[in-house]
Amino acid sequence: MRRLFIISTWIVIVTYLLLLMIGWSRGTLSIRWIIFMSVITILIIAVLYGLTKLIRYLDRKLYKELKRMMK
């Protein structure tokens, strides 16, 4: 799960930087837009972190249940 979080975080960061570079090269980048994109990026990373924690929790819970059923 940690690998999934790291890979998806890097994808989000690279996309964020790419959009910043495109906005900067076109000259349409404003402070409001930078703040908006930063907040959205942080929220996406937080959601990905929460999803990986949820998946890990469910995996452990289901494994314990399966182990209990196999006895």
C-alpha positions as YAML, in Angstrom:
chain: A
units: angstrom
residues:
- id: 1
  name: MET
  ca: [0.00, 0.00, 0.00]
- id: 2
  name: ARG
  ca: [2.86, 2.36, 0.72]
- id: 3
  name: ARG
  ca: [4.15, 1.92, -2.82]
- id: 4
  name: LEU
  ca: [0.70, 2.77, -4.21]
- id: 5
  name: PHE
  ca: [0.60, 5.95, -2.12]
- id: 6
  name: ILE
  ca: [4.10, 7.00, -3.20]
- id: 7
  name: ILE
  ca: [3.44, 6.39, -6.89]
- id: 8
  name: SER
  ca: [0.10, 8.20, -6.88]
- id: 9
  name: THR
  ca: [1.58, 11.10, -4.90]
- id: 10
  name: TRP
  ca: [4.34, 11.51, -7.45]
- id: 11
  name: ILE
  ca: [1.80, 11.44, -10.29]
- id: 12
  name: VAL
  ca: [-0.18, 14.22, -8.59]
- id: 13
  name: ILE
  ca: [2.93, 16.32, -7.92]
- id: 14
  name: VAL
  ca: [4.22, 15.95, -11.48]
- id: 15
  name: THR
  ca: [0.80, 16.91, -12.86]
- id: 16
  name: TYR
  ca: [0.73, 19.93, -10.53]
- id: 17
  name: LEU
  ca: [4.16, 21.07, -11.68]
- id: 18
  name: LEU
  ca: [3.25, 20.52, -15.32]
- id: 19
  name: LEU
  ca: [0.14, 22.67, -14.97]
- id: 20
  name: LEU
  ca: [2.17, 25.37, -13.21]
- id: 21
  name: MET
  ca: [4.72, 25.37, -16.02]
- id: 22
  name: ILE
  ca: [2.00, 25.60, -18.67]
- id: 23
  name: GLY
  ca: [0.35, 28.51, -16.86]
- id: 24
  name: TRP
  ca: [3.68, 30.25, -16.37]
- id: 25
  name: SER
  ca: [4.69, 29.88, -20.03]
- id: 26
  name: ARG
  ca: [1.34, 31.27, -21.22]
- id: 27
  name: GLY
  ca: [1.46, 34.11, -18.73]
- id: 28
  name: THR
  ca: [-1.95, 33.27, -17.26]
- id: 29
  name: LEU
  ca: [-0.69, 32.27, -13.82]
- id: 30
  name: SER
  ca: [-1.97, 34.33, -10.89]
- id: 31
  name: ILE
  ca: [-1.47, 34.06, -7.14]
- id: 32
  name: ARG
  ca: [-5.10, 33.00, -6.68]
- id: 33
  name: TRP
  ca: [-4.69, 30.22, -9.22]
- id: 34
  name: ILE
  ca: [-1.45, 28.98, -7.57]
- id: 35
  name: ILE
  ca: [-3.15, 28.88, -4.16]
- id: 36
  name: PHE
  ca: [-6.19, 27.10, -5.63]
- id: 37
  name: MET
  ca: [-4.05, 24.46, -7.36]
- id: 38
  name: SER
  ca: [-1.94, 23.97, -4.22]
- id: 39
  name: VAL
  ca: [-5.02, 23.39, -2.06]
- id: 40
  name: ILE
  ca: [-6.49, 20.95, -4.58]
- id: 41
  name: THR
  ca: [-3.17, 19.08, -4.77]
- id: 42
  name: ILE
  ca: [-2.93, 18.81, -0.98]
- id: 43
  name: LEU
  ca: [-6.53, 17.57, -0.79]
- id: 44
  name: ILE
  ca: [-5.91, 14.93, -3.46]
- id: 45
  name: ILE
  ca: [-2.82, 13.68, -1.63]
- id: 46
  name: ALA
  ca: [-4.77, 13.57, 1.67]
- id: 47
  name: VAL
  ca: [-7.55, 11.55, 0.01]
- id: 48
  name: LEU
  ca: [-5.01, 9.13, -1.47]
- id: 49
  name: TYR
  ca: [-3.39, 8.73, 1.95]
- id: 50
  name: GLY
  ca: [-6.78, 8.06, 3.54]
- id: 51
  name: LEU
  ca: [-7.67, 5.53, 0.86]
- id: 52
  name: THR
  ca: [-4.45, 3.60, 1.35]
- id: 53
  name: LYS
  ca: [-5.04, 3.55, 5.13]
- id: 54
  name: LEU
  ca: [-8.63, 2.36, 4.56]
- id: 55
  name: ILE
  ca: [-7.53, -0.36, 2.16]
- id: 56
  name: ARG
  ca: [-4.85, -1.54, 4.60]
- id: 57
  name: TYR
  ca: [-7.38, -1.60, 7.46]
- id: 58
  name: LEU
  ca: [-9.93, -3.57, 5.42]
- id: 59
  name: ASP
  ca: [-7.25, -5.97, 4.24]
- id: 60
  name: ARG
  ca: [-6.14, -6.73, 7.80]
- id: 61
  name: LYS
  ca: [-9.72, -7.06, 9.02]
- id: 62
  name: LEU
  ca: [-10.70, -9.42, 6.20]
- id: 63
  name: TYR
  ca: [-7.52, -11.46, 6.71]
- id: 64
  name: LYS
  ca: [-8.28, -11.89, 10.41]
- id: 65
  name: GLU
  ca: [-11.85, -12.88, 9.59]
- id: 66
  name: LEU
  ca: [-10.67, -15.39, 7.00]
- id: 67
  name: LYS
  ca: [-8.12, -16.80, 9.41]
- id: 68
  name: ARG
  ca: [-10.82, -17.17, 12.07]
- id: 69
  name: MET
  ca: [-13.14, -18.92, 9.61]
- id: 70
  name: MET
  ca: [-10.44, -21.37, 8.54]
- id: 71
  name: LYS
  ca: [-9.95, -22.67, 12.09]
...
